Amino acid sequence: MRKIALLTALLYLCAPVFSQTDTIAEKNLEEVIVFSGKFAEKKKNIVQKIDIIRAATIAKFNAQNTGDLFINTGNVFVQKSQQGGSSPVIRGFEASRVLIVIDGIRHNNAIFRAGHLQNVITIDQNMLEQAEVLYGPSSTLYGSDALGGIMHLRTKSPKLSATNKLLVSGSAFSRLSSANDEKTIHYDLSLGGKKLAWLSAFTFSNFDDMKMGSNYPDKYPAFGRRDSVIAFFGFKDSVIANPDKQVQRYSGYKQWDVMQKLLFQQNEKVSHTLNFQYSSTNDVPRYDRLQDKRNFGGSIGNTLRYAQWYYGPQKRILGAYELNIKSLGLFDELRANINYQNLEESRQQREYRRYDRFDSRREEVNVWGFVIDGRKKFGNNELTVGIDGQFNDVKSRADRTNLNTGAVSKLDTRYPDGKNKMNYIALYGQHILKIAGGKWVLNDGIRFQSVSLKSNVIDNSFFNLPVTNFKQNNFAVTGNLGLIYLPHERTRVAFGLSSGFRSPNIDDLVKVFDFSVAKRVYVPNTDVKPEYTYNADLTISQRFAKIFRLELTGFYTLFDNAIVGAPFKLNGQDSILYNSVMSAVYANQNMNKGYTYGFSANVKIDFAKSLSFFSTASLTKGELEKFNGTKVPQDHIPPFFGKTSLNYQHPKFNTELYAMYNGWKKIENYNPDGEDNQQYATADGMPSWLTLNWRGNVTLSKAVQLQVAVENILDRNYRYFGSGFSAPGRNFIVALRANW
């Protein structure tokens, strides 16, 4: 904390430095529009705390992926298990407990796990028009999984021409960075007539192995250092010394993203949009697992466990048709969307010198969905009602290959090898009422949600499960109620109550999962019930003399029926032999209850028209209570974190000097049975850290800009809490952007 205070003082005194577009404290709340409420709405009328990141800010942050984009705000914590991964955390909830929405479509599916997810990076931040982060339970409008909040991502749209001439617009950039020898190119092009417009976008990135910082914490001079790796020489695995111990060998990967949109403006009231998105990677090394060790015994002894562990190409396809109509019958606005998503992921692994066991587990998810929303304004009221559905079909396959002989044999699948179906259907309504000329604004809503799941095992020879057909039907009612007080344009007070729920999915109920470090194997348990959160939060926003803005938010969330891993018995046994390792049997089960609470604070000071100071900080605490009354720390709870920056903006250039920081996460605050990954921290936990960073932007011509940045100037060695992958060391970034 002393270092953070000293840096804040330094930023006040240092020379003018670059500017960022406001992401939290917008200049005029009257003009701020959000879309997370299904239709365009002024932010001041929404009780829930919402952060907004616009396209201009996304370009200035110049992040390598969508996870890094959220890190740059200073308001969202992100965990990383590998370079090709980012798992956002909102108020202590992560992965399947945070809902990702793309263009109004649920991205979460039946195999989103509760651990750490990399799916957010399959959404290219360079194709986004706006990103919105909603804090707190958000199940009223979007349903299951929104326990901690929602990330609502809106991609760019084609632009129509206002004249008879073809409107041509777009952008392109090329970026290089030193810490991982990154090479990225991107373009987006819009061609628009008066009624028909087309948008094409493409991004390709090549990331080499990431180099960590060389400035280690004093007490941990070798933290995260990669001393040795496994190499394949002469058809044989060999453990060799890492030539550069700061380089995280086998962490690089490639990714490409494509988007195509077609807009047809039938008339002033009716429009049609076709939306196609595709994302894919090459093999993405699971870097944290490549550090794991195992005692093989004999002449091998204790050494690195895995010669290979990587996610096979991770693919995402989305196709959607959307109809928008104004003034139809009872509704002022009507939106209908039908969509299809196809997602593929796989896990490939081979232990050291086990040439007879190359294991491949592959998952394919097909998701069909629809959304129909209508909005009606009458008097001081706004009413949004809708119905939506999502239908998941999961196929799980696995096999083992003997690399010596080429023989392929059957292997236990991650999910049941039969049919896996999970369906969501819901009705909902959300209401806004402006009272006393808009000084008071009431928000209220309700949702009725039904979720069904069916799964069956065909080959039961691997585990001899007592049950091979699994079925669940869950029904939930969730809602929200809140009130906003706007005494004048400088003050805003919002108090809200909301509930969220998450129905257990295929991953929760019937997954077989090897947690090798702790020698545990997770097996199916169909007695798991839905999770619920009940939340209260208070936000106070105040502007003083037009130059100082302060926003404070406090929240308390009750977590009921929390699903966590706990000891279990399979056919009366508490341990089984799995992958040649005697492992304790675990299964997902419902805890009694838990709670999280915390606060966030944002300060912005405009010293002059061009010079501003911005700082944000967040703190979250949480516990889980077992049925026997004992309490343990809730997993996924990040340490204190934030960002402080000083910005200068000029018509021809802008610059920003900023610090990113995390507090200590002590080992006693780790969850012993959860996903906190103690094995990748120090014996005392995850050390606190602070980085000093700078970025700048120079306008070379009307259409061309040059961006330069130096991240982690002091070359600090650090990891984000829960991560098995070290952050970049000193990183030089240069990008050339063009807009037309």
TIFI-206892 format. One record per residue (C-alpha): x, y, z; residue number from 1. Coordinates in Angstrom, 3 decimals. Layout:
BEGIN
X	Y	Z	NUM
...
This chain:
BEGIN
0.000	0.000	0.000	1
2.931	2.386	0.670	2
4.187	1.797	-2.864	3
0.756	2.572	-4.289	4
0.532	5.806	-2.295	5
4.023	6.868	-3.427	6
3.184	6.153	-7.037	7
-0.026	8.155	-6.815	8
1.978	11.122	-5.539	9
4.487	10.665	-8.358	10
1.732	10.689	-10.958	11
0.434	13.983	-9.604	12
3.873	15.589	-9.985	13
5.142	14.111	-13.234	14
5.027	15.835	-16.612	15
1.874	15.668	-18.741	16
1.273	12.217	-20.048	17
-1.215	10.445	-22.393	18
-5.026	10.240	-22.188	19
-7.530	7.448	-22.266	20
-11.178	7.662	-23.172	21
-13.374	7.592	-20.069	22
-14.484	4.047	-19.305	23
-16.145	4.605	-15.953	24
-16.906	8.251	-15.187	25
-18.390	9.575	-18.415	26
-18.405	13.319	-19.021	27
-22.171	13.577	-19.462	28
-24.309	10.855	-17.951	29
-27.299	12.124	-19.942	30
-25.595	11.044	-23.175	31
-24.294	7.637	-22.052	32
-26.201	4.817	-23.730	33
-26.036	1.156	-22.708	34
-27.534	-1.867	-24.461	35
-27.423	-4.530	-21.759	36
-31.084	-3.882	-20.991	37
-31.977	-5.384	-24.403	38
-32.696	-1.959	-25.951	39
-30.765	1.323	-25.951	40
-31.165	3.012	-22.549	41
-29.532	5.898	-20.700	42
-27.079	4.586	-18.140	43
-28.390	6.916	-15.437	44
-31.733	5.043	-15.495	45
-30.184	1.626	-14.712	46
-29.752	0.742	-11.024	47
-27.083	-1.865	-11.655	48
-23.464	-0.712	-11.743	49
-22.237	-0.786	-15.360	50
-18.801	-0.078	-16.814	51
-18.546	0.862	-20.479	52
-15.604	0.413	-22.835	53
-16.083	2.059	-26.221	54
-14.312	1.288	-29.498	55
-12.017	4.326	-29.155	56
-10.861	3.135	-25.733	57
-10.393	-0.420	-27.012	58
-8.080	0.951	-29.718	59
-6.121	3.069	-27.195	60
-5.675	0.189	-24.748	61
-4.245	-1.797	-27.684	62
-4.578	-5.068	-25.739	63
-3.517	-8.454	-27.101	64
-6.829	-10.190	-26.367	65
-10.216	-9.527	-24.789	66
-9.018	-10.657	-21.352	67
-6.177	-8.125	-21.452	68
-8.690	-5.484	-22.522	69
-10.632	-5.967	-19.276	70
-7.412	-6.016	-17.232	71
-6.539	-2.590	-18.658	72
-9.693	-1.025	-17.201	73
-8.435	-1.690	-13.663	74
-11.949	-2.794	-12.700	75
-12.020	-6.468	-13.743	76
-9.697	-9.146	-12.354	77
-8.550	-11.798	-14.869	78
-6.921	-15.176	-14.103	79
-4.574	-16.904	-16.589	80
-3.553	-20.565	-16.777	81
-1.722	-20.071	-20.064	82
-0.930	-17.324	-22.534	83
-3.896	-18.409	-24.651	84
-6.305	-17.928	-21.786	85
-8.129	-15.309	-19.757	86
-10.773	-15.981	-17.122	87
-12.567	-12.810	-15.921	88
-13.749	-12.545	-12.313	89
-16.665	-10.312	-11.270	90
-17.227	-9.807	-7.549	91
-15.601	-13.124	-6.692	92
-17.482	-15.151	-9.319	93
-15.731	-16.663	-12.312	94
-16.134	-18.887	-15.367	95
-19.620	-20.497	-15.533	96
-20.845	-18.084	-12.842	97
-20.227	-15.066	-15.094	98
-22.432	-14.784	-18.181	99
-20.881	-13.712	-21.491	100
-23.302	-12.236	-24.027	101
-22.355	-11.501	-27.668	102
-24.702	-9.259	-29.666	103
-27.530	-10.202	-27.294	104
-26.793	-13.958	-27.569	105
-25.710	-16.152	-24.647	106
-22.157	-17.425	-25.166	107
-22.177	-19.710	-22.101	108
-23.020	-23.302	-22.960	109
-23.598	-26.672	-21.317	110
-19.887	-27.434	-20.728	111
-18.758	-24.081	-19.308	112
-16.845	-25.183	-16.234	113
-16.659	-23.567	-12.804	114
-12.858	-23.511	-12.783	115
-10.987	-21.224	-15.175	116
-12.135	-20.560	-18.750	117
-10.358	-19.175	-21.801	118
-13.512	-18.784	-23.945	119
-13.591	-14.988	-23.728	120
-10.497	-14.727	-25.950	121
-12.453	-16.297	-28.825	122
-14.238	-12.937	-29.069	123
-11.935	-10.509	-30.856	124
-11.806	-7.166	-29.018	125
-10.824	-5.444	-32.274	126
-14.278	-6.229	-33.668	127
-16.135	-4.674	-30.735	128
-18.132	-1.465	-30.916	129
-18.763	-1.440	-27.169	130
-18.220	-3.703	-24.156	131
-20.366	-3.429	-21.028	132
-19.688	-5.041	-17.650	133
-22.709	-5.435	-15.362	134
-21.861	-6.067	-11.714	135
-24.025	-8.271	-9.519	136
-26.698	-10.922	-10.275	137
-28.270	-10.297	-13.688	138
-30.563	-13.253	-14.258	139
-33.763	-11.259	-14.885	140
-32.948	-10.425	-18.495	141
-30.404	-13.113	-19.352	142
-31.122	-16.140	-17.180	143
-28.864	-18.842	-15.762	144
-25.169	-18.277	-14.975	145
-25.300	-14.525	-14.252	146
-24.452	-14.979	-10.553	147
-21.629	-12.448	-10.373	148
-22.457	-10.343	-13.405	149
-22.521	-10.112	-17.180	150
-20.043	-9.177	-19.887	151
-22.131	-7.837	-22.769	152
-20.065	-7.499	-25.948	153
-21.461	-5.686	-29.009	154
-19.641	-6.109	-32.304	155
-19.384	-3.421	-34.970	156
-22.227	-2.956	-37.442	157
-22.296	-2.113	-41.155	158
-22.885	1.569	-41.946	159
-25.594	2.717	-44.348	160
-25.049	5.672	-46.663	161
-27.148	8.808	-46.241	162
-26.740	9.618	-49.956	163
-26.812	7.753	-53.253	164
-23.023	7.338	-53.105	165
-21.378	4.219	-51.720	166
-20.125	4.823	-48.171	167
-16.729	3.211	-47.581	168
-15.339	3.172	-44.029	169
-13.140	1.012	-41.873	170
-9.895	0.619	-39.985	171
-6.717	-1.453	-40.021	172
-3.659	-1.879	-37.857	173
-0.485	-3.866	-37.427	174
1.055	-4.428	-33.968	175
4.357	-5.787	-32.697	176
5.326	-6.456	-29.084	177
8.597	-7.661	-27.612	178
7.738	-9.793	-24.547	179
6.255	-12.556	-26.711	180
7.402	-11.458	-30.173	181
3.756	-10.760	-31.059	182
2.723	-10.063	-34.639	183
-0.899	-8.993	-35.158	184
-2.743	-7.636	-38.195	185
-6.361	-6.511	-38.383	186
-8.784	-4.886	-40.796	187
-12.488	-4.098	-40.843	188
-14.252	-2.706	-43.903	189
-17.818	-1.429	-44.265	190
-19.483	-0.825	-47.659	191
-22.854	0.874	-47.411	192
-25.634	1.908	-49.738	193
-28.932	3.498	-48.704	194
-30.601	0.145	-47.938	195
-27.863	-2.468	-48.014	196
-24.559	-2.508	-46.094	197
-21.844	-5.119	-45.604	198
-19.110	-5.375	-42.964	199
-16.048	-7.613	-43.141	200
-13.456	-7.968	-40.363	201
-10.374	-10.127	-39.893	202
-7.646	-10.423	-37.230	203
-4.608	-12.697	-37.117	204
-2.187	-12.933	-34.180	205
1.004	-14.930	-33.739	206
2.260	-15.055	-30.140	207
5.622	-16.658	-29.358	208
6.730	-17.868	-25.907	209
6.167	-15.234	-23.207	210
9.100	-13.784	-21.293	211
8.459	-12.976	-17.633	212
10.075	-10.159	-15.656	213
13.554	-10.500	-14.195	214
12.943	-8.279	-11.136	215
11.852	-10.959	-8.624	216
10.265	-10.334	-5.200	217
13.049	-10.180	-2.615	218
11.796	-13.174	-0.633	219
11.141	-15.320	-3.723	220
14.156	-14.957	-6.045	221
13.100	-17.841	-8.321	222
9.294	-17.433	-8.305	223
7.798	-18.798	-11.530	224
11.205	-19.332	-13.105	225
11.306	-22.098	-15.720	226
14.538	-23.998	-15.004	227
13.874	-27.063	-17.155	228
11.658	-28.257	-19.979	229
10.970	-31.530	-21.768	230
12.270	-31.738	-25.328	231
11.864	-34.538	-27.877	232
15.222	-35.648	-29.317	233
15.889	-38.790	-31.317	234
12.369	-40.116	-30.730	235
12.872	-39.792	-26.982	236
11.754	-37.375	-24.244	237
14.595	-35.617	-22.452	238
14.561	-33.118	-19.593	239
16.887	-30.265	-20.540	240
17.838	-26.942	-18.982	241
15.857	-23.946	-20.172	242
18.351	-21.718	-22.067	243
16.607	-18.593	-20.757	244
14.876	-19.159	-17.418	245
12.680	-16.078	-17.888	246
11.165	-17.451	-21.090	247
8.064	-19.577	-20.523	248
8.801	-22.267	-23.092	249
5.859	-23.828	-24.917	250
3.412	-21.002	-24.201	251
3.049	-19.499	-27.692	252
0.028	-19.918	-29.967	253
-1.750	-18.444	-33.015	254
-5.310	-17.164	-33.406	255
-7.447	-15.866	-36.241	256
-10.899	-14.245	-36.102	257
-13.350	-13.495	-38.912	258
-16.642	-11.575	-38.855	259
-19.105	-10.874	-41.684	260
-22.318	-8.868	-41.310	261
-25.002	-7.956	-43.823	262
-27.599	-5.269	-43.056	263
-30.766	-4.730	-45.100	264
-32.813	-1.636	-44.186	265
-36.189	-2.615	-45.660	266
-37.770	0.709	-44.716	267
-37.684	3.244	-41.879	268
-39.269	0.760	-39.487	269
-37.878	-2.628	-40.503	270
-34.285	-3.910	-40.747	271
-32.685	-7.347	-41.148	272
-29.159	-8.371	-40.116	273
-27.141	-11.495	-40.843	274
-24.231	-12.014	-38.437	275
-21.437	-14.575	-38.941	276
-18.436	-14.949	-36.613	277
-15.590	-17.459	-36.671	278
-12.637	-17.863	-34.322	279
-9.944	-20.540	-34.225	280
-6.503	-21.228	-32.801	281
-3.748	-23.690	-33.391	282
-2.756	-25.935	-30.474	283
-2.676	-23.869	-27.259	284
-0.236	-25.229	-24.623	285
-1.714	-25.598	-21.130	286
1.322	-23.920	-19.607	287
0.475	-24.433	-15.929	288
0.193	-28.210	-16.391	289
3.587	-28.311	-18.136	290
5.116	-27.252	-14.786	291
3.523	-30.102	-12.807	292
5.839	-32.783	-11.416	293
5.370	-36.442	-10.546	294
7.523	-39.129	-8.961	295
7.643	-41.871	-11.611	296
9.914	-44.036	-9.453	297
12.732	-46.234	-10.723	298
15.440	-44.586	-12.790	299
13.186	-41.656	-13.718	300
12.348	-40.479	-10.199	301
10.691	-37.100	-9.600	302
10.497	-34.940	-12.706	303
8.152	-32.951	-14.938	304
4.996	-34.975	-15.417	305
3.774	-33.996	-18.888	306
5.751	-34.083	-22.107	307
2.646	-32.728	-23.883	308
-0.468	-30.986	-22.572	309
-2.348	-28.671	-24.882	310
-5.793	-27.618	-25.962	311
-6.385	-28.649	-29.536	312
-7.655	-25.973	-31.894	313
-10.354	-24.070	-30.043	314
-13.046	-23.124	-32.538	315
-16.131	-20.919	-32.289	316
-18.735	-20.388	-35.007	317
-21.751	-18.125	-34.593	318
-24.458	-17.510	-37.171	319
-27.485	-15.333	-36.437	320
-30.388	-13.596	-38.125	321
-31.915	-10.560	-36.408	322
-35.121	-8.690	-37.216	323
-35.742	-5.197	-35.800	324
-39.142	-3.513	-36.126	325
-40.347	-0.155	-34.842	326
-43.996	0.574	-33.972	327
-45.525	-2.874	-34.338	328
-48.861	-3.340	-32.592	329
-48.433	-2.936	-28.826	330
-44.668	-2.450	-29.060	331
-42.612	0.596	-29.890	332
-39.666	-1.678	-30.644	333
-39.478	-5.387	-31.375	334
-36.367	-7.514	-31.810	335
-36.257	-11.172	-32.848	336
-33.057	-13.184	-33.126	337
-32.491	-16.794	-34.118	338
-28.960	-18.122	-33.811	339
-26.688	-21.129	-34.018	340
-23.324	-21.712	-32.368	341
-20.824	-24.487	-32.870	342
-17.920	-24.812	-30.439	343
-15.082	-27.297	-30.439	344
-12.406	-27.855	-27.826	345
-10.068	-30.709	-27.022	346
-7.465	-31.754	-24.487	347
-4.355	-33.602	-25.631	348
-1.863	-34.960	-23.124	349
1.021	-37.382	-22.772	350
3.114	-38.068	-19.699	351
6.911	-38.083	-19.744	352
8.262	-41.065	-21.741	353
4.809	-42.647	-21.983	354
4.876	-43.143	-25.761	355
2.131	-45.750	-25.391	356
-0.358	-43.210	-23.974	357
-1.136	-40.148	-26.026	358
-4.601	-39.262	-24.723	359
-7.062	-37.179	-26.704	360
-10.406	-35.978	-25.362	361
-12.601	-33.964	-27.739	362
-15.814	-32.029	-27.195	363
-18.224	-30.523	-29.705	364
-21.176	-28.372	-28.653	365
-24.012	-27.400	-30.981	366
-26.252	-24.652	-29.635	367
-29.479	-23.382	-31.157	368
-31.144	-20.310	-29.683	369
-33.771	-17.646	-30.105	370
-34.608	-14.334	-28.432	371
-37.765	-12.238	-28.874	372
-37.899	-8.889	-27.046	373
-40.412	-6.073	-27.145	374
-40.412	-2.621	-25.534	375
-43.342	-0.313	-24.864	376
-43.195	3.246	-23.523	377
-46.307	4.721	-21.927	378
-46.394	7.797	-19.745	379
-43.343	7.654	-17.467	380
-43.071	3.889	-17.896	381
-40.855	1.661	-20.019	382
-41.696	-2.027	-20.167	383
-39.513	-4.692	-21.782	384
-40.866	-8.228	-22.087	385
-39.479	-11.253	-23.837	386
-39.023	-14.951	-24.293	387
-35.791	-16.786	-25.024	388
-34.493	-20.298	-25.414	389
-31.187	-22.111	-25.820	390
-30.792	-25.772	-26.767	391
-27.435	-27.528	-26.220	392
-26.228	-30.792	-27.732	393
-22.844	-32.056	-26.477	394
-20.753	-34.798	-28.069	395
-17.780	-36.140	-26.127	396
-15.167	-38.456	-27.632	397
-11.846	-39.861	-26.398	398
-9.134	-42.260	-27.461	399
-5.586	-43.288	-26.595	400
-2.860	-43.688	-29.216	401
0.257	-45.801	-28.854	402
2.859	-43.684	-30.630	403
5.193	-46.662	-30.984	404
2.731	-48.883	-32.834	405
0.049	-46.447	-34.024	406
-2.635	-48.534	-32.314	407
-5.693	-46.564	-31.136	408
-7.766	-47.751	-28.177	409
-10.820	-46.496	-26.334	410
-10.477	-44.052	-23.452	411
-12.883	-42.721	-20.862	412
-14.544	-39.526	-22.123	413
-14.677	-36.255	-20.167	414
-18.485	-36.219	-20.470	415
-20.802	-39.198	-21.083	416
-20.272	-40.771	-24.498	417
-24.001	-40.964	-25.238	418
-26.477	-38.132	-25.750	419
-25.999	-34.956	-23.716	420
-28.839	-32.441	-23.963	421
-29.434	-29.249	-21.982	422
-32.259	-26.831	-22.750	423
-33.222	-23.405	-21.380	424
-36.570	-21.642	-21.885	425
-37.767	-18.484	-20.120	426
-40.271	-15.622	-19.906	427
-39.266	-12.275	-18.396	428
-40.224	-8.662	-17.919	429
-38.256	-5.548	-16.926	430
-39.861	-2.220	-15.977	431
-38.593	1.339	-15.526	432
-40.713	4.097	-13.961	433
-39.628	7.747	-13.756	434
-41.088	9.590	-10.786	435
-41.189	13.289	-9.853	436
-39.930	14.518	-13.187	437
-37.162	11.938	-13.352	438
-35.614	12.651	-9.934	439
-36.571	9.145	-8.865	440
-36.307	6.110	-11.143	441
-37.721	2.708	-10.204	442
-36.331	-0.520	-11.708	443
-38.146	-3.820	-11.246	444
-38.274	-7.114	-13.094	445
-39.021	-10.814	-12.904	446
-38.006	-13.954	-14.802	447
-39.460	-17.464	-14.973	448
-36.839	-19.980	-16.103	449
-37.046	-23.693	-16.869	450
-33.932	-25.812	-17.448	451
-33.835	-29.487	-18.428	452
-30.856	-31.834	-18.746	453
-30.502	-35.372	-20.059	454
-27.331	-37.432	-20.364	455
-26.455	-41.095	-20.699	456
-23.379	-43.329	-20.621	457
-23.017	-45.996	-23.307	458
-19.703	-47.580	-22.319	459
-19.699	-48.055	-18.546	460
-16.642	-50.305	-18.443	461
-14.218	-47.620	-17.238	462
-15.879	-46.694	-13.940	463
-18.820	-49.081	-13.483	464
-21.046	-46.170	-12.504	465
-24.106	-47.190	-10.479	466
-26.284	-44.973	-12.708	467
-25.835	-44.472	-16.465	468
-28.856	-42.289	-17.256	469
-28.925	-38.801	-15.779	470
-31.850	-36.397	-15.822	471
-32.732	-33.094	-14.183	472
-35.528	-30.554	-14.492	473
-35.154	-27.260	-12.646	474
-37.404	-24.237	-12.420	475
-36.429	-20.858	-10.968	476
-37.994	-17.457	-10.371	477
-35.570	-14.544	-10.117	478
-36.033	-10.797	-10.031	479
-34.697	-7.371	-9.231	480
-35.926	-4.229	-7.494	481
-34.076	-0.940	-7.248	482
-34.435	2.802	-6.861	483
-32.341	5.681	-8.213	484
-32.290	9.196	-6.743	485
-31.162	12.054	-9.025	486
-31.536	15.305	-7.045	487
-29.532	17.165	-9.705	488
-27.114	16.445	-12.553	489
-24.084	16.155	-10.243	490
-25.448	13.544	-7.826	491
-26.722	10.017	-8.324	492
-27.621	7.461	-5.638	493
-28.738	3.947	-6.614	494
-29.806	1.104	-4.338	495
-30.709	-2.293	-5.740	496
-31.776	-5.780	-4.741	497
-31.370	-8.619	-7.222	498
-31.220	-12.385	-7.426	499
-29.416	-14.753	-9.738	500
-29.354	-18.477	-10.308	501
-27.316	-21.077	-12.144	502
-28.684	-24.448	-13.047	503
-25.989	-27.173	-12.899	504
-24.846	-28.018	-16.403	505
-23.294	-31.072	-18.062	506
-19.885	-30.125	-16.679	507
-21.191	-29.844	-13.111	508
-23.206	-33.058	-13.062	509
-21.556	-35.759	-15.133	510
-17.935	-34.761	-15.832	511
-15.007	-37.061	-15.106	512
-12.002	-34.891	-14.360	513
-8.467	-35.620	-13.202	514
-7.056	-33.026	-10.768	515
-3.601	-34.559	-10.920	516
-1.711	-32.161	-8.642	517
-3.965	-32.954	-5.681	518
-4.385	-36.614	-6.741	519
-8.167	-36.327	-7.069	520
-10.593	-37.607	-9.664	521
-14.035	-36.023	-10.000	522
-16.979	-38.297	-10.842	523
-20.684	-37.679	-11.669	524
-23.187	-36.666	-9.004	525
-26.739	-35.959	-10.178	526
-27.907	-34.830	-6.733	527
-26.424	-31.379	-7.353	528
-29.060	-28.614	-7.243	529
-29.082	-25.061	-8.699	530
-27.040	-22.261	-7.124	531
-28.589	-18.912	-6.144	532
-27.258	-15.480	-5.273	533
-29.135	-12.712	-3.482	534
-27.513	-9.317	-3.702	535
-27.820	-5.799	-2.313	536
-25.647	-2.956	-3.552	537
-25.444	0.797	-3.149	538
-23.748	3.185	-5.573	539
-23.113	6.874	-4.917	540
-21.813	9.101	-7.716	541
-20.898	12.735	-7.120	542
-19.344	15.434	-9.287	543
-17.763	18.466	-7.627	544
-17.265	21.762	-9.453	545
-17.201	19.983	-12.831	546
-13.615	18.820	-12.315	547
-13.807	16.109	-9.632	548
-15.910	12.964	-9.968	549
-16.250	10.196	-7.383	550
-18.130	6.914	-7.582	551
-18.393	4.476	-4.653	552
-20.126	1.099	-4.747	553
-20.621	-1.345	-1.884	554
-22.263	-4.766	-2.175	555
-23.196	-7.850	-0.183	556
-24.079	-11.151	-1.895	557
-25.532	-14.249	-0.231	558
-24.455	-17.379	-2.106	559
-26.945	-20.207	-1.496	560
-26.527	-23.869	-2.463	561
-22.992	-23.192	-3.707	562
-21.626	-26.027	-5.864	563
-18.123	-27.066	-4.784	564
-15.913	-30.122	-5.054	565
-15.889	-32.331	-1.947	566
-14.944	-35.940	-1.001	567
-17.314	-38.549	-2.434	568
-17.642	-42.321	-2.772	569
-17.909	-44.320	-5.973	570
-19.285	-47.828	-5.469	571
-18.416	-47.514	-1.790	572
-14.786	-46.542	-2.443	573
-13.266	-43.191	-1.495	574
-10.196	-43.743	-3.768	575
-9.703	-45.306	-7.204	576
-6.806	-45.935	-9.589	577
-6.998	-43.363	-12.404	578
-4.265	-42.870	-15.038	579
-2.018	-45.163	-12.959	580
-2.353	-42.865	-9.928	581
-4.330	-43.727	-6.785	582
-6.655	-40.747	-6.518	583
-9.213	-39.618	-3.950	584
-12.779	-39.634	-5.263	585
-14.398	-36.197	-5.384	586
-17.678	-34.904	-6.805	587
-19.454	-31.597	-7.101	588
-21.837	-31.070	-4.193	589
-23.948	-28.279	-2.737	590
-22.533	-26.433	0.256	591
-24.940	-24.864	2.730	592
-24.279	-21.196	1.942	593
-21.648	-18.572	1.396	594
-21.326	-14.850	1.089	595
-19.219	-12.219	-0.627	596
-18.995	-8.530	0.068	597
-16.806	-5.663	-0.996	598
-16.505	-2.258	-2.563	599
-15.137	-0.447	-5.595	600
-14.135	3.193	-5.910	601
-13.403	5.370	-8.935	602
-11.976	8.893	-8.880	603
-11.464	11.218	-11.844	604
-9.993	14.720	-11.641	605
-9.867	17.072	-14.636	606
-7.004	19.431	-13.787	607
-7.438	21.145	-17.134	608
-9.197	20.522	-20.420	609
-6.388	18.210	-21.538	610
-4.950	16.906	-18.268	611
-6.754	14.406	-16.038	612
-6.125	11.936	-13.228	613
-7.973	8.646	-12.844	614
-7.799	5.968	-10.152	615
-9.846	2.872	-9.385	616
-9.664	0.214	-6.664	617
-11.654	-2.915	-5.786	618
-11.733	-5.203	-2.759	619
-13.760	-8.406	-2.353	620
-14.055	-10.847	0.569	621
-15.890	-14.160	0.752	622
-16.504	-17.324	2.794	623
-18.308	-20.630	2.352	624
-20.043	-22.403	5.218	625
-20.300	-26.177	5.151	626
-23.292	-28.089	6.483	627
-21.318	-28.983	9.603	628
-20.872	-25.275	10.357	629
-17.183	-25.024	9.498	630
-16.131	-22.109	7.283	631
-13.552	-21.965	4.507	632
-12.496	-19.097	2.235	633
-14.511	-18.891	-0.965	634
-12.406	-19.625	-4.023	635
-12.010	-17.173	-6.934	636
-11.847	-14.182	-4.565	637
-9.160	-11.826	-5.942	638
-6.939	-9.689	-3.716	639
-7.213	-5.909	-3.590	640
-6.484	-4.570	-7.091	641
-6.717	-1.400	-9.126	642
-5.216	1.145	-11.480	643
-3.961	4.745	-11.186	644
-3.162	6.932	-14.186	645
-2.362	10.457	-15.318	646
-3.494	11.405	-18.803	647
-2.800	14.197	-21.266	648
-4.708	14.686	-24.509	649
-3.794	16.955	-27.395	650
-5.411	17.158	-30.861	651
-2.242	15.656	-32.377	652
-1.135	13.282	-29.629	653
-2.069	11.819	-26.272	654
-0.172	10.001	-23.556	655
-0.802	8.066	-20.362	656
1.423	7.067	-17.454	657
-0.273	4.492	-15.287	658
0.237	1.897	-12.591	659
-1.481	-1.475	-12.235	660
-1.405	-3.155	-8.822	661
-2.551	-6.165	-6.817	662
-2.353	-6.722	-3.065	663
-1.275	-9.920	-1.282	664
-3.371	-13.062	-1.405	665
-2.204	-14.915	1.701	666
-2.155	-18.699	1.575	667
-4.565	-18.951	4.521	668
-7.163	-17.152	2.376	669
-6.985	-19.785	-0.377	670
-9.787	-22.322	-0.674	671
-8.198	-25.743	0.045	672
-10.564	-27.696	-2.248	673
-11.366	-25.124	-4.927	674
-9.748	-23.549	-7.974	675
-7.281	-21.153	-6.322	676
-4.218	-23.121	-7.507	677
-2.042	-22.927	-4.394	678
0.553	-25.062	-6.193	679
1.383	-22.150	-8.519	680
1.857	-19.613	-5.721	681
4.607	-19.253	-3.127	682
4.467	-20.982	0.261	683
2.999	-17.744	1.645	684
0.497	-17.160	-1.163	685
0.573	-14.816	-4.144	686
2.825	-11.788	-3.522	687
1.584	-8.249	-4.056	688
2.907	-6.384	-7.076	689
2.877	-3.033	-8.833	690
3.849	-2.201	-12.411	691
4.626	1.178	-13.945	692
3.518	1.563	-17.569	693
3.398	4.176	-20.332	694
1.621	4.448	-23.664	695
1.312	7.145	-26.312	696
-0.480	7.913	-29.544	697
0.656	10.325	-32.278	698
-1.473	11.424	-35.241	699
0.706	11.225	-38.347	700
-2.025	12.266	-40.762	701
-5.791	12.571	-40.878	702
-6.115	8.794	-41.256	703
-2.953	7.352	-39.675	704
-1.856	7.052	-36.032	705
1.275	5.640	-34.440	706
0.951	3.930	-31.037	707
3.922	3.229	-28.777	708
3.896	1.697	-25.295	709
6.190	0.277	-22.639	710
4.463	-2.065	-20.210	711
6.031	-3.190	-16.923	712
8.823	-0.637	-17.222	713
10.560	-1.934	-14.073	714
10.499	-5.532	-15.415	715
8.647	-6.815	-12.337	716
8.207	-10.581	-12.022	717
4.619	-11.358	-10.944	718
1.573	-13.536	-11.419	719
-2.115	-12.840	-11.094	720
-3.759	-14.690	-8.211	721
-4.931	-18.167	-9.210	722
-2.670	-18.192	-12.257	723
-0.070	-20.744	-13.261	724
1.386	-18.445	-15.875	725
3.616	-15.450	-15.188	726
2.750	-12.026	-16.579	727
4.907	-10.341	-19.249	728
8.138	-8.675	-18.243	729
9.181	-5.365	-19.770	730
7.220	-5.174	-23.001	731
7.733	-2.727	-25.875	732
4.710	-2.318	-28.144	733
4.380	-0.450	-31.423	734
1.303	-0.292	-33.649	735
0.359	1.599	-36.790	736
-3.366	2.305	-37.205	737
-5.350	3.658	-40.131	738
-8.980	4.811	-40.157	739
-11.048	5.891	-43.136	740
